[in-house]
Amino acid sequence: MSPEALLSRVLFIDLSSWSFHTEERSDLFQERLGGAGAAIRLLEEFCPQGADPLGPENPIIFSVGVATALFPLASKCVAMFKSPLTGNLGESHAGGRTAVAIRSAGYGAIVITGKASHPVYLSITKDGVAFRDARALWGTGRSDTAARIIRSKDGTPGTRTILRIGRAGENLIRYASVTSETYRHFGRMGLGAVFGSKKLKAVLISGDNLIELSDRKRYRELYDRLYDQVTRSPLMQKYHEIGTPVNVKSLSAMGSLPVKNLTEQRLGGSDQLSGEEFARLFLSRRVACSHCPVSCIHIGQIRIPYPNDPYFYKTIPVSYDYELIYALGFMLGVSDPTDVLYLIDIIEQIGVDAMSAGVCAAWATEAMNNGLIDEEMTGGIRLSFGDAKHYLAFFESLARQKGEFYQILGKGVSFAASVYGGEEYALAFGKNEMPGYHTGPAAYIGYICGARHSHLDNAGYSVDQKPEEKFPETPEKIAEELYEEEAYRQILSGLVVCFFARGLYTREIIQEVLSVCGIPITVEELDILGRSILAEKYRFKVREGFSLEPESIPIPKRILELPSGRGEINEEVIRRGIARYKELLEKNM
Ligand code: SF4
């Protein structure tokens, strides 16, 4: 069987009728490489215009790419849906074993629609789908408990993944996440709430299909070459040794760390939250997504004392990375690394996106300091930067969604600020809470214009860090550079390759990869395809009400008040960058 043959099947599951069927859709994989290219086409086809993101008609789409399970770092899976947080495109990528499990089960994509009458989980194999009762799992304290129970009941063979939600997803927090393999997540934009709205507690996928290649010799030669480059790369070595928190020290030195709701850009004791310090104090092991030799996932251990038993502890493994340390450490002014790990653990337990939750908590702290909210609204919790104990209680209350304040904050920081005020320091762009880079204007143009409003869309933060002579001369040139990067990343998201490998997967290498997979394509055709996938995403966003017109894009004043790593940020620069990005998107629509 050729690799593309395995990727022609799309599995459709209807939770309302407990039925499923498969369709042959080789067009999604031959012409669009799978991944994001396939997912956006399926989203356009199956998400009716104006659909309620928490209604049965909103589809959940998982999609893998032509390179999945074949090449190093082609380890990610794309999820697409209409986002309950932003009201338009929802896209999230996760590693772990999910992508390989889907391909090994014989599918290129899975589309889930409808709503179950009571909590269920799905068990997906090459033979189809079993619908299992999940009423006993609904409301379990930790999402990994549900996964353990499912694993013990469904002993399926081959590569297996268990995607599941926690209490945040069950309670429809608009930035709830879906966890895969405990340490990886579809974190951003509220996929967990879409699961919850469908009464879908978990999805187990497993398979043991083998991929036969027509030219094994050529494949082996290319694989070995890529593997060799990855394992010799100094950057990958850095990610292996320290993980993504390796960036803490340099961002702090540049004055680019968002601290205490971006009222500061350095935290006293930043070194305590550096990757080196986390590794020294807590690192117990590294793990990797399937087919990745890098192992950038760093697991620390914390000991939690039993309340009434002296000298009794449970030891909890906690996965940490830069974004978690930013959102739950720097943003909340928490400088003790043990406290940061406790906060990461509670976020993992409840199943919520750490960046969104951290930014919401940071905004709430400042809003409380300014008298916009009070302790009566938070259930008696006095928020104060640096006070981890109260943030732990705050996140518990957020997960329970008890009381009007938490229900409003559960819809995102933009929504909360529209109700209570404090818009000038509600740090969200396109309604998605900001990531941890106050590097300069390119980062913010990127957050605002990127299809997912994420730093990963177009890497504006790395443009900001260029030396003066290489930094784009005008805002328009910044936008052009970011736009080209985002278009190129659509190809990586088609395959679906981890963005850490973007330096490895040049256009020429991608061309070779596709050739081995039986898909001849030129470098120029790849560029055209990247722009067309990006245009399709933008078209979907506009269809659902998104606009890059100035009156639709609020820019929180806070980012203009605090100098960034590239100095003061001027609103005019950001506005000109957005206008140019919009032109480029529309030109290719
Ligand atoms: S570099 Fe890290 S995130 Fe990327 S595929 Fe490897 S282990 Fe997963």
Residues whose N, C-alpha, C, O or C-beta is under 5 A from the ligand:
A	BS01	SF4	L73 S75 G95 V287 A288 C289 C292 V294 S295 C296 I297 C498 F500
